[in-house]
Amino acid sequence: MEQTQICIREVNENIRRVETGQPLTRSLKVLNTSCEFKKKFDEFDKTLRGRNELEKEKHKTYMKEYNQRPKVKKKNREYNNRLEIKERIKEYQRRPEVKEKKIKYNNRPEVKERIKRYGREYYKKNKQKKKDYYEKNKEKIKRYMRGYYRRKKE
């Protein structure tokens, strides 16, 4: 197989064409024989798609922190409260494929278990809150109930 030398100008031109989505000047098979093209293409590919796991994790933590900022929360809340956005979300949720996907997801055993566990925790927490409320406001509740039954008799 004959290896042809590809000049750096052509390599750069083809990398630019890859970035913009235009057709290449030569076939990818021929261009891959050039070490220079391979290096530049791998570099481009890494910057475009292949951030390593550490960078992804760093970005994820930054975005979590960013989204917790009051200004950003306010902006997102305002955006999500717009009528056209609410309508778009409702329309999306009405699609049969989305409903099917949601049903399929909720039927997984680990998801069912998580939902049950959350329900039990929620019930226990609210039961305790109710007890605390009644203990704290016993007199207020008695007065209200006496007034309620008096009004009912009349």
OpenMM code with the backbone's topology and positions (N, CA, C; nanometers):
from openmm import Vec3, app, unit

residues = "MET GLU GLN THR GLN ILE CYS ILE ARG GLU VAL ASN GLU ASN ILE ARG ARG VAL GLU THR GLY GLN PRO LEU THR ARG SER LEU LYS VAL LEU ASN THR SER CYS GLU PHE LYS LYS LYS PHE ASP GLU PHE ASP LYS THR LEU ARG GLY ARG ASN GLU LEU GLU LYS GLU LYS HIS LYS THR TYR MET LYS GLU TYR ASN GLN ARG PRO LYS VAL LYS LYS LYS ASN ARG GLU TYR ASN ASN ARG LEU GLU ILE LYS GLU ARG ILE LYS GLU TYR GLN ARG ARG PRO GLU VAL LYS GLU LYS LYS ILE LYS TYR ASN ASN ARG PRO GLU VAL LYS GLU ARG ILE LYS ARG TYR GLY ARG GLU TYR TYR LYS LYS ASN LYS GLN LYS LYS LYS ASP TYR TYR GLU LYS ASN LYS GLU LYS ILE LYS ARG TYR MET ARG GLY TYR TYR ARG ARG LYS LYS GLU".split()
positions = [
    Vec3(0.0844, -0.1177, 0.0000),
    Vec3(0.0000, 0.0000, 0.0000),
    Vec3(0.0885, 0.1233, 0.0000),
    Vec3(0.0580, 0.2115, -0.0846),
    Vec3(0.1389, 0.3321, -0.1000),
    Vec3(0.0888, 0.4401, -0.0051),
    Vec3(0.1797, 0.4921, 0.0788),
    Vec3(0.1428, 0.5973, 0.1709),
    Vec3(0.1758, 0.7309, 0.1067),
    Vec3(0.0756, 0.8153, 0.1020),
    Vec3(0.0971, 0.9472, 0.0436),
    Vec3(0.1163, 1.0477, 0.1554),
    Vec3(0.2038, 1.1408, 0.1316),
    Vec3(0.2260, 1.2462, 0.2288),
    Vec3(0.1173, 1.3516, 0.2106),
    Vec3(0.0623, 1.3940, 0.3206),
    Vec3(-0.0405, 1.4975, 0.3177),
    Vec3(0.0191, 1.6202, 0.3861),
    Vec3(0.0136, 1.7315, 0.3154),
    Vec3(0.0750, 1.8523, 0.3727),
    Vec3(-0.0080, 1.9045, 0.4900),
    Vec3(0.0573, 1.9803, 0.5761),
    Vec3(-0.0065, 2.0318, 0.6970),
    Vec3(-0.1242, 2.1232, 0.6635),
    Vec3(-0.1144, 2.1937, 0.5518),
    Vec3(-0.2229, 2.2818, 0.5104),
    Vec3(-0.3496, 2.2002, 0.4828),
    Vec3(-0.3327, 2.0880, 0.4143),
    Vec3(-0.4474, 2.0032, 0.3838),
    Vec3(-0.5038, 1.9392, 0.5113),
    Vec3(-0.4151, 1.9032, 0.6024),
    Vec3(-0.4598, 1.8476, 0.7304),
    Vec3(-0.5454, 1.9503, 0.8037),
    Vec3(-0.4945, 2.0729, 0.8133),
    Vec3(-0.5690, 2.1790, 0.8822),
    Vec3(-0.7017, 2.2091, 0.8136),
    Vec3(-0.7010, 2.2081, 0.6820),
    Vec3(-0.8231, 2.2330, 0.6052),
    Vec3(-0.9278, 2.1254, 0.6349),
    Vec3(-0.8851, 2.0000, 0.6405),
    Vec3(-0.9790, 1.8908, 0.6670),
    Vec3(-1.0299, 1.8936, 0.8110),
    Vec3(-0.9460, 1.9317, 0.9044),
    Vec3(-0.9910, 1.9452, 1.0440),
    Vec3(-1.0976, 2.0547, 1.0517),
    Vec3(-1.0739, 2.1663, 0.9823),
    Vec3(-1.1718, 2.2744, 0.9796),
    Vec3(-1.3030, 2.2266, 0.9185),
    Vec3(-1.2925, 2.1445, 0.8136),
    Vec3(-1.4126, 2.0918, 0.7485),
    Vec3(-1.4887, 1.9961, 0.8407),
    Vec3(-1.4147, 1.9197, 0.9213),
    Vec3(-1.4798, 1.8307, 1.0177),
    Vec3(-1.5570, 1.9143, 1.1193),
    Vec3(-1.4946, 2.0231, 1.1669),
    Vec3(-1.5591, 2.1104, 1.2655),
    Vec3(-1.6867, 2.1730, 1.2113),
    Vec3(-1.6846, 2.2139, 1.0854),
    Vec3(-1.8007, 2.2815, 1.0272),
    Vec3(-1.8995, 2.1856, 0.9631),
    Vec3(-1.8644, 2.0577, 0.9531),
    Vec3(-1.9560, 1.9598, 0.8975),
    Vec3(-1.9555, 1.9542, 0.7455),
    Vec3(-1.8521, 2.0079, 0.6813),
    Vec3(-1.8432, 2.0048, 0.5358),
    Vec3(-1.7754, 1.8744, 0.4925),
    Vec3(-1.7909, 1.8377, 0.3644),
    Vec3(-1.7246, 1.7155, 0.3164),
    Vec3(-1.5723, 1.7328, 0.3121),
    Vec3(-1.4998, 1.6235, 0.3347),
    Vec3(-1.3531, 1.6274, 0.3369),
    Vec3(-1.2970, 1.6333, 0.1957),
    Vec3(-1.1721, 1.6796, 0.1837),
    Vec3(-1.1087, 1.6872, 0.0525),
    Vec3(-1.0636, 1.5495, 0.0054),
    Vec3(-1.0288, 1.4622, 0.0983),
    Vec3(-0.9932, 1.3233, 0.0668),
    Vec3(-1.0755, 1.2320, 0.1560),
    Vec3(-1.0715, 1.1040, 0.1243),
    Vec3(-1.1480, 1.0102, 0.2068),
    Vec3(-1.0847, 0.9990, 0.3453),
    Vec3(-1.1648, 0.9627, 0.4430),
    Vec3(-1.1160, 0.9512, 0.5806),
    Vec3(-1.0117, 0.8408, 0.5925),
    Vec3(-1.0250, 0.7387, 0.5108),
    Vec3(-0.9282, 0.6276, 0.5119),
    Vec3(-0.7903, 0.6787, 0.4723),
    Vec3(-0.7846, 0.7627, 0.3709),
    Vec3(-0.6559, 0.8183, 0.3246),
    Vec3(-0.6015, 0.9159, 0.4287),
    Vec3(-0.6893, 0.9986, 0.4835),
    Vec3(-0.6442, 1.0970, 0.5821),
    Vec3(-0.5929, 1.0305, 0.7096),
    Vec3(-0.6506, 0.9180, 0.7475),
    Vec3(-0.6067, 0.8481, 0.8686),
    Vec3(-0.4683, 0.7865, 0.8549),
    Vec3(-0.4182, 0.7751, 0.7343),
    Vec3(-0.2811, 0.7245, 0.7176),
    Vec3(-0.1795, 0.8296, 0.7599),
    Vec3(-0.2208, 0.9540, 0.7667),
    Vec3(-0.1314, 1.0626, 0.8077),
    Vec3(-0.1328, 1.0738, 0.9600),
    Vec3(-0.0144, 1.0635, 1.0198),
    Vec3(-0.0023, 1.0744, 1.1652),
    Vec3(-0.0441, 1.2129, 1.2134),
    Vec3(-0.0097, 1.3147, 1.1353),
    Vec3(-0.0421, 1.4517, 1.1739),
    Vec3(-0.1938, 1.4721, 1.1804),
    Vec3(-0.2646, 1.4170, 1.0808),
    Vec3(-0.4103, 1.4295, 1.0794),
    Vec3(-0.4704, 1.3553, 1.1984),
    Vec3(-0.4179, 1.2353, 1.2262),
    Vec3(-0.4690, 1.1569, 1.3380),
    Vec3(-0.4546, 1.2329, 1.4685),
    Vec3(-0.3371, 1.2932, 1.4898),
    Vec3(-0.3114, 1.3681, 1.6134),
    Vec3(-0.4098, 1.4843, 1.6265),
    Vec3(-0.4232, 1.5608, 1.5198),
    Vec3(-0.5114, 1.6787, 1.5242),
    Vec3(-0.6580, 1.6378, 1.5395),
    Vec3(-0.6963, 1.5297, 1.4696),
    Vec3(-0.8349, 1.4847, 1.4791),
    Vec3(-0.8652, 1.4335, 1.6190),
    Vec3(-0.7735, 1.3574, 1.6781),
    Vec3(-0.7931, 1.3080, 1.8148),
    Vec3(-0.8038, 1.4242, 1.9136),
    Vec3(-0.7220, 1.5266, 1.8929),
    Vec3(-0.7263, 1.6456, 1.9774),
    Vec3(-0.8626, 1.7147, 1.9656),
    Vec3(-0.9079, 1.7298, 1.8425),
    Vec3(-1.0389, 1.7911, 1.8184),
    Vec3(-1.1494, 1.7072, 1.8808),
    Vec3(-1.1418, 1.5759, 1.8608),
    Vec3(-1.2426, 1.4849, 1.9127),
    Vec3(-1.2465, 1.4905, 2.0651),
    Vec3(-1.1309, 1.5010, 2.1259),
    Vec3(-1.1238, 1.5071, 2.2723),
    Vec3(-1.1883, 1.6356, 2.3233),
    Vec3(-1.1613, 1.7464, 2.2577),
    Vec3(-1.2195, 1.8725, 2.3037),
    Vec3(-1.3695, 1.8759, 2.2788),
    Vec3(-1.4144, 1.8114, 2.1717),
    Vec3(-1.5563, 1.8146, 2.1388),
    Vec3(-1.6373, 1.7207, 2.2270),
    Vec3(-1.5980, 1.5969, 2.2349),
    Vec3(-1.6787, 1.4956, 2.3023),
    Vec3(-1.6128, 1.4379, 2.4258),
    Vec3(-1.4852, 1.4207, 2.4222),
    Vec3(-1.4208, 1.3329, 2.5183),
    Vec3(-1.3594, 1.3964, 2.6396),
    Vec3(-1.4313, 1.4832, 2.7087),
    Vec3(-1.3746, 1.5311, 2.8341),
    Vec3(-1.3584, 1.4111, 2.9256),
    Vec3(-1.2480, 1.4061, 2.9954),
    Vec3(-1.2283, 1.2905, 3.0819),
    Vec3(-1.3198, 1.2986, 3.2035),
    Vec3(-1.3243, 1.1914, 3.2800),
    Vec3(-1.4187, 1.1799, 3.3910),
    Vec3(-1.3969, 1.2875, 3.4971),
    Vec3(-1.2723, 1.3230, 3.5210),
    Vec3(-1.2441, 1.4254, 3.6214),
    Vec3(-1.3046, 1.5593, 3.5817),
    Vec3(-1.2892, 1.5957, 3.4554),
    Vec3(-1.3461, 1.7210, 3.4061),
    Vec3(-1.4985, 1.7173, 3.4136),
    Vec3(-1.5573, 1.6030, 3.3796),
    Vec3(-1.7027, 1.5902, 3.3851),
    Vec3(-1.7512, 1.6076, 3.5279),
    Vec3(-1.6825, 1.5450, 3.6209),
    Vec3(-1.7210, 1.5545, 3.7616),
    Vec3(-1.7067, 1.6973, 3.8133),
    Vec3(-1.5984, 1.7625, 3.7735),
    Vec3(-1.5750, 1.9009, 3.8136),
    Vec3(-1.6861, 1.9910, 3.7586),
    Vec3(-1.7210, 1.9696, 3.6332),
    Vec3(-1.8259, 2.0482, 3.5696),
    Vec3(-1.9607, 2.0234, 3.6379),
    Vec3(-1.9870, 1.8981, 3.6725),
    Vec3(-2.1126, 1.8625, 3.7368),
    Vec3(-2.1258, 1.9324, 3.8719),
    Vec3(-2.0195, 1.9322, 3.9512),
    Vec3(-2.0241, 1.9985, 4.0819),
    Vec3(-2.0393, 2.1491, 4.0650),
    Vec3(-1.9725, 2.2058, 3.9652),
    Vec3(-1.9854, 2.3491, 3.9405),
    Vec3(-2.1296, 2.3843, 3.9042),
    Vec3(-2.1919, 2.3038, 3.8176),
    Vec3(-2.3283, 2.3321, 3.7749),
    Vec3(-2.4266, 2.3193, 3.8914),
    Vec3(-2.4025, 2.2219, 3.9800),
    Vec3(-2.4886, 2.2093, 4.0976),
    Vec3(-2.4798, 2.3355, 4.1818),
    Vec3(-2.3573, 2.3805, 4.2050),
    Vec3(-2.3356, 2.5012, 4.2851),
    Vec3(-2.3966, 2.6220, 4.2140),
    Vec3(-2.3799, 2.6317, 4.0841),
    Vec3(-2.4310, 2.7431, 4.0057),
    Vec3(-2.5832, 2.7495, 4.0124),
    Vec3(-2.6471, 2.6338, 3.9992),
    Vec3(-2.7932, 2.6302, 3.9993),
    Vec3(-2.8538, 2.6570, 4.1362),
    Vec3(-2.7734, 2.6548, 4.2421),
    Vec3(-2.8225, 2.6852, 4.3762),
    Vec3(-2.8171, 2.8345, 4.4074),
    Vec3(-2.7576, 2.9135, 4.3216),
    Vec3(-2.7486, 3.0578, 4.3439),
    Vec3(-2.8883, 3.1203, 4.3352),
    Vec3(-2.9165, 3.2165, 4.4233),
    Vec3(-3.0513, 3.2762, 4.4257),
    Vec3(-3.0935, 3.3396, 4.2930),
    Vec3(-3.0023, 3.4099, 4.2274),
    Vec3(-3.0375, 3.4742, 4.1001),
    Vec3(-3.0747, 3.3713, 3.9943),
    Vec3(-2.9969, 3.2642, 3.9884),
    Vec3(-3.0208, 3.1602, 3.8882),
    Vec3(-3.1513, 3.0872, 3.9191),
    Vec3(-3.1749, 3.0585, 4.0465),
    Vec3(-3.2996, 2.9936, 4.0857),
    Vec3(-3.4197, 3.0791, 4.0466),
    Vec3(-3.4084, 3.2083, 4.0743),
    Vec3(-3.5178, 3.2999, 4.0430),
    Vec3(-3.5442, 3.3024, 3.8916),
    Vec3(-3.4348, 3.3114, 3.8145),
    Vec3(-3.4476, 3.3156, 3.6684),
    Vec3(-3.5128, 3.1868, 3.6161),
    Vec3(-3.4680, 3.0710, 3.6668),
    Vec3(-3.5246, 2.9435, 3.6232),
    Vec3(-3.6715, 2.9307, 3.6636),
    Vec3(-3.7053, 2.9779, 3.7837),
    Vec3(-3.8426, 2.9713, 3.8310),
    Vec3(-3.9323, 3.0557, 3.7412),
    Vec3(-3.8855, 3.1776, 3.7093),
    Vec3(-3.9639, 3.2655, 3.6216),
    Vec3(-3.9825, 3.2021, 3.4841),
    Vec3(-3.8760, 3.1418, 3.4323),
    Vec3(-3.8837, 3.0778, 3.3011),
    Vec3(-3.9842, 2.9629, 3.3036),
    Vec3(-3.9763, 2.8793, 3.4065),
    Vec3(-4.0645, 2.7623, 3.4134),
    Vec3(-4.2088, 2.7988, 3.4446),
    Vec3(-4.2331, 2.9188, 3.4958),
    Vec3(-4.3696, 2.9610, 3.5253),
    Vec3(-4.4383, 3.0295, 3.4082),
    Vec3(-4.3684, 3.0479, 3.2987),
    Vec3(-4.4307, 3.1069, 3.1801),
    Vec3(-4.5335, 3.0103, 3.1235),
    Vec3(-4.6438, 3.0653, 3.0742),
    Vec3(-4.7526, 2.9813, 3.0233),
    Vec3(-4.7100, 2.8962, 2.9048),
    Vec3(-4.6338, 2.9558, 2.8120),
    Vec3(-4.5954, 2.8781, 2.6931),
    Vec3(-4.5032, 2.7621, 2.7290),
    Vec3(-4.4213, 2.7809, 2.8315),
    Vec3(-4.3318, 2.6722, 2.8749),
    Vec3(-4.4133, 2.5627, 2.9427),
    Vec3(-4.5071, 2.6026, 3.0275),
    Vec3(-4.5937, 2.5042, 3.0927),
    Vec3(-4.6717, 2.4238, 2.9898),
    Vec3(-4.7228, 2.4926, 2.8878),
    Vec3(-4.7976, 2.4241, 2.7814),
    Vec3(-4.7084, 2.3257, 2.7067),
    Vec3(-4.5851, 2.3668, 2.6773),
    Vec3(-4.4928, 2.2796, 2.6062),
    Vec3(-4.4627, 2.1541, 2.6882),
    Vec3(-4.4442, 2.1720, 2.8177),
    Vec3(-4.4154, 2.0582, 2.9055),
    Vec3(-4.5366, 1.9649, 2.9116),
    Vec3(-4.6570, 2.0227, 2.9250),
    Vec3(-4.7780, 1.9406, 2.9295),
    Vec3(-4.7957, 1.8630, 2.8001),
    Vec3(-4.7729, 1.9308, 2.6883),
    Vec3(-4.7870, 1.8654, 2.5571),
    Vec3(-4.6878, 1.7496, 2.5457),
    Vec3(-4.5672, 1.7713, 2.5938),
    Vec3(-4.4657, 1.6657, 2.5888),
    Vec3(-4.5078, 1.5475, 2.6755),
    Vec3(-4.5597, 1.5757, 2.7948),
    Vec3(-4.6005, 1.4689, 2.8866),
    Vec3(-4.7192, 1.3892, 2.8336),
    Vec3(-4.7985, 1.4484, 2.7438),
    Vec3(-4.9152, 1.3797, 2.6881),
    Vec3(-4.8791, 1.2804, 2.5776),
    Vec3(-4.7590, 1.2889, 2.5256),
    Vec3(-4.7198, 1.1995, 2.4159),
    Vec3(-4.7218, 1.0536, 2.4617),
    Vec3(-4.7717, 0.9635, 2.3768),
    Vec3(-4.7806, 0.8223, 2.4167),
    Vec3(-4.6437, 0.7591, 2.4450),
    Vec3(-4.5421, 0.7950, 2.3664),
    Vec3(-4.4107, 0.7334, 2.3894),
    Vec3(-4.3504, 0.7779, 2.5224),
    Vec3(-4.3804, 0.9013, 2.5636),
    Vec3(-4.3304, 0.9507, 2.6921),
    Vec3(-4.4038, 0.8811, 2.8063),
    Vec3(-4.5350, 0.8651, 2.7908),
    Vec3(-4.6134, 0.7949, 2.8930),
    Vec3(-4.5647, 0.6510, 2.9078),
    Vec3(-4.5411, 0.5871, 2.7940),
    Vec3(-4.4944, 0.4488, 2.7943),
    Vec3(-4.3587, 0.4371, 2.8635),
    Vec3(-4.2703, 0.5309, 2.8330),
    Vec3(-4.1371, 0.5319, 2.8930),
    Vec3(-4.1459, 0.5496, 3.0445),
    Vec3(-4.2345, 0.6377, 3.0893),
    Vec3(-4.2525, 0.6645, 3.2319),
    Vec3(-4.3076, 0.5406, 3.3028),
    Vec3(-4.4048, 0.4758, 3.2415),
    Vec3(-4.4632, 0.3544, 3.2993),
    Vec3(-4.3570, 0.2454, 3.3105),
    Vec3(-4.2804, 0.2301, 3.2051),
    Vec3(-4.1743, 0.1290, 3.2038),
    Vec3(-4.0727, 0.1562, 3.3150),
    Vec3(-4.0367, 0.2833, 3.3316),
    Vec3(-3.9408, 0.3210, 3.4354),
    Vec3(-3.9977, 0.2933, 3.5743),
    Vec3(-4.1234, 0.3316, 3.5964),
    Vec3(-4.1838, 0.3143, 3.7290),
    Vec3(-4.2108, 0.1687, 3.7641),
    Vec3(-4.2097, 0.0799, 3.6661),
    Vec3(-4.2323, -0.0624, 3.6931),
    Vec3(-4.1040, -0.1373, 3.7277),
    Vec3(-3.9909, -0.0693, 3.7238),
    Vec3(-3.8662, -0.1354, 3.7619),
    Vec3(-3.8656, -0.1602, 3.9124),
    Vec3(-3.8137, -0.2753, 3.9572),
    Vec3(-3.8188, -0.3090, 4.1002),
    Vec3(-3.7461, -0.2080, 4.1902),
    Vec3(-3.6304, -0.1602, 4.1470),
    Vec3(-3.5558, -0.0658, 4.2322),
    Vec3(-3.6296, 0.0668, 4.2471),
    Vec3(-3.7014, 0.1075, 4.1422),
    Vec3(-3.7783, 0.2318, 4.1484),
    Vec3(-3.8994, 0.2136, 4.2400),
    Vec3(-3.9667, 0.0983, 4.2268),
    Vec3(-4.0809, 0.0697, 4.3135),
    Vec3(-4.0384, 0.0705, 4.4598),
    Vec3(-3.9245, 0.0101, 4.4879),
    Vec3(-3.8736, 0.0049, 4.6250),
    Vec3(-3.8432, 0.1448, 4.6770),
    Vec3(-3.7824, 0.2273, 4.5938),
    Vec3(-3.7494, 0.3640, 4.6346),
    Vec3(-3.8766, 0.4434, 4.6642),
    Vec3(-3.9799, 0.4256, 4.5816),
    Vec3(-4.1068, 0.4961, 4.6019),
    Vec3(-4.1707, 0.4510, 4.7337),
    Vec3(-4.1704, 0.3197, 4.7607),
    Vec3(-4.2267, 0.2688, 4.8857),
    Vec3(-4.1510, 0.3239, 5.0056),
    Vec3(-4.0183, 0.3222, 4.9963),
    Vec3(-3.9349, 0.3712, 5.1061),
    Vec3(-3.9617, 0.5194, 5.1322),
    Vec3(-3.9727, 0.5964, 5.0258),
    Vec3(-4.0014, 0.7389, 5.0407),
    Vec3(-4.1381, 0.7589, 5.1050),
    Vec3(-4.2379, 0.6795, 5.0625),
    Vec3(-4.3720, 0.6900, 5.1190),
    Vec3(-4.3728, 0.6610, 5.2684),
    Vec3(-4.3004, 0.5569, 5.3090),
    Vec3(-4.2937, 0.5239, 5.4522),
    Vec3(-4.2270, 0.6362, 5.5306),
    Vec3(-4.1155, 0.6872, 5.4785),
    Vec3(-4.0448, 0.7959, 5.5473),
    Vec3(-4.1332, 0.9199, 5.5563),
    Vec3(-4.2046, 0.9517, 5.4497),
    Vec3(-4.2915, 1.0688, 5.4455),
    Vec3(-4.4031, 1.0541, 5.5484),
    Vec3(-4.4612, 0.9346, 5.5546),
    Vec3(-4.5704, 0.9077, 5.6473),
    Vec3(-4.5226, 0.9237, 5.7918),
    Vec3(-4.4074, 0.8648, 5.8240),
    Vec3(-4.3537, 0.8748, 5.9603),
    Vec3(-4.3239, 1.0193, 5.9974),
    Vec3(-4.2619, 1.0915, 5.9060),
    Vec3(-4.2252, 1.2305, 5.9322),
    Vec3(-4.3502, 1.3151, 5.9560),
    Vec3(-4.4522, 1.2989, 5.8723),
    Vec3(-4.5742, 1.3777, 5.8865),
    Vec3(-4.6538, 1.3374, 6.0097),
    Vec3(-4.6481, 1.2100, 6.0450),
    Vec3(-4.7170, 1.1654, 6.1652),
    Vec3(-4.6571, 1.2352, 6.2870),
    Vec3(-4.5257, 1.2430, 6.2912),
    Vec3(-4.4582, 1.3110, 6.4006),
    Vec3(-4.4894, 1.4604, 6.4004),
    Vec3(-4.4945, 1.5215, 6.2834),
    Vec3(-4.5283, 1.6635, 6.2730),
    Vec3(-4.6680, 1.6891, 6.3273),
    Vec3(-4.7631, 1.6007, 6.2925),
    Vec3(-4.9003, 1.6139, 6.3396),
    Vec3(-4.9061, 1.6073, 6.4912),
    Vec3(-4.8355, 1.5089, 6.5478),
    Vec3(-4.8336, 1.4946, 6.6927),
    Vec3(-4.7793, 1.6204, 6.7578),
    Vec3(-4.6688, 1.6700, 6.7038),
    Vec3(-4.6073, 1.7912, 6.7588),
    Vec3(-4.7029, 1.9092, 6.7491),
    Vec3(-4.7728, 1.9209, 6.6379),
    Vec3(-4.8661, 2.0312, 6.6178),
    Vec3(-4.9795, 2.0236, 6.7193),
    Vec3(-5.0372, 1.9039, 6.7359),
    Vec3(-5.1481, 1.8887, 6.8296),
    Vec3(-5.1042, 1.9149, 6.9733),
    Vec3(-4.9850, 1.8696, 7.0085),
    Vec3(-4.9331, 1.8954, 7.1432),
    Vec3(-4.9150, 2.0446, 7.1661),
    Vec3(-4.8656, 2.1121, 7.0670),
    Vec3(-4.8342, 2.2538, 7.0793),
    Vec3(-4.9610, 2.3406, 7.0816),
    Vec3(-5.0639, 2.3004, 7.0068),
    Vec3(-5.1831, 2.3838, 6.9880),
    Vec3(-5.3098, 2.3191, 7.0431),
    Vec3(-5.2993, 2.2449, 7.1526),
    Vec3(-5.4138, 2.1744, 7.2091),
    Vec3(-5.5299, 2.2685, 7.2409),
    Vec3(-5.5021, 2.3763, 7.3099),
    Vec3(-5.6071, 2.4699, 7.3510),
    Vec3(-5.6740, 2.5360, 7.2306),
    Vec3(-5.5943, 2.5737, 7.1360),
    Vec3(-5.6464, 2.6390, 7.0150),
    Vec3(-5.7417, 2.5448, 6.9406),
    Vec3(-5.7059, 2.4189, 6.9309),
    Vec3(-5.7882, 2.3199, 6.8618),
    Vec3(-5.9184, 2.2972, 6.9385),
    Vec3(-5.9101, 2.2894, 7.0729),
    Vec3(-6.0314, 2.2708, 7.1546),
    Vec3(-6.1292, 2.3854, 7.1332),
    Vec3(-6.0775, 2.5083, 7.1375),
    Vec3(-6.1640, 2.6252, 7.1163),
    Vec3(-6.2304, 2.6193, 6.9792),
    Vec3(-6.1525, 2.5849, 6.8780),
    Vec3(-6.2064, 2.5775, 6.7420),
    Vec3(-6.3165, 2.4722, 6.7334),
    Vec3(-6.2916, 2.3552, 6.7896),
    Vec3(-6.3882, 2.2460, 6.7815),
    Vec3(-6.5170, 2.2808, 6.8573),
    Vec3(-6.5066, 2.3471, 6.9743),
    Vec3(-6.6263, 2.3885, 7.0480),
    Vec3(-6.7089, 2.4845, 6.9623),
    Vec3(-6.6418, 2.5813, 6.9021),
    Vec3(-6.7115, 2.6763, 6.8162),
    Vec3(-6.7743, 2.6082, 6.6962),
    Vec3(-6.7071, 2.5097, 6.6404),
    Vec3(-6.7575, 2.4374, 6.5233),
    Vec3(-6.8869, 2.3662, 6.5580),
    Vec3(-6.8892, 2.2945, 6.6713),
    Vec3(-7.0079, 2.2190, 6.7080),
    Vec3(-7.1212, 2.3099, 6.7520),
    Vec3(-7.0900, 2.4248, 6.8131),
    Vec3(-7.1953, 2.5207, 6.8493),
    Vec3(-7.2617, 2.5760, 6.7249),
    Vec3(-7.1801, 2.6125, 6.6253),
    Vec3(-7.2349, 2.6655, 6.4998),
    Vec3(-7.3206, 2.5605, 6.4290),
    Vec3(-7.2823, 2.4355, 6.4416),
    Vec3(-7.3521, 2.3294, 6.3735),
    Vec3(-7.4917, 2.3080, 6.4323),
    Vec3(-7.5054, 2.3230, 6.5648),
    Vec3(-7.6351, 2.3048, 6.6308),
    Vec3(-7.7342, 2.4139, 6.5889),
    Vec3(-7.6836, 2.5335, 6.5667),
    Vec3(-7.7710, 2.6469, 6.5351),
    Vec3(-7.8171, 2.6439, 6.3959),
] * unit.nanometer
topology = app.Topology()
chain = topology.addChain("A")
for resn in residues:
    res = topology.addResidue(resn, chain)
    for name in ("N", "CA", "C"):
        topology.addAtom(name, app.Element.getBySymbol(name[0]), res)
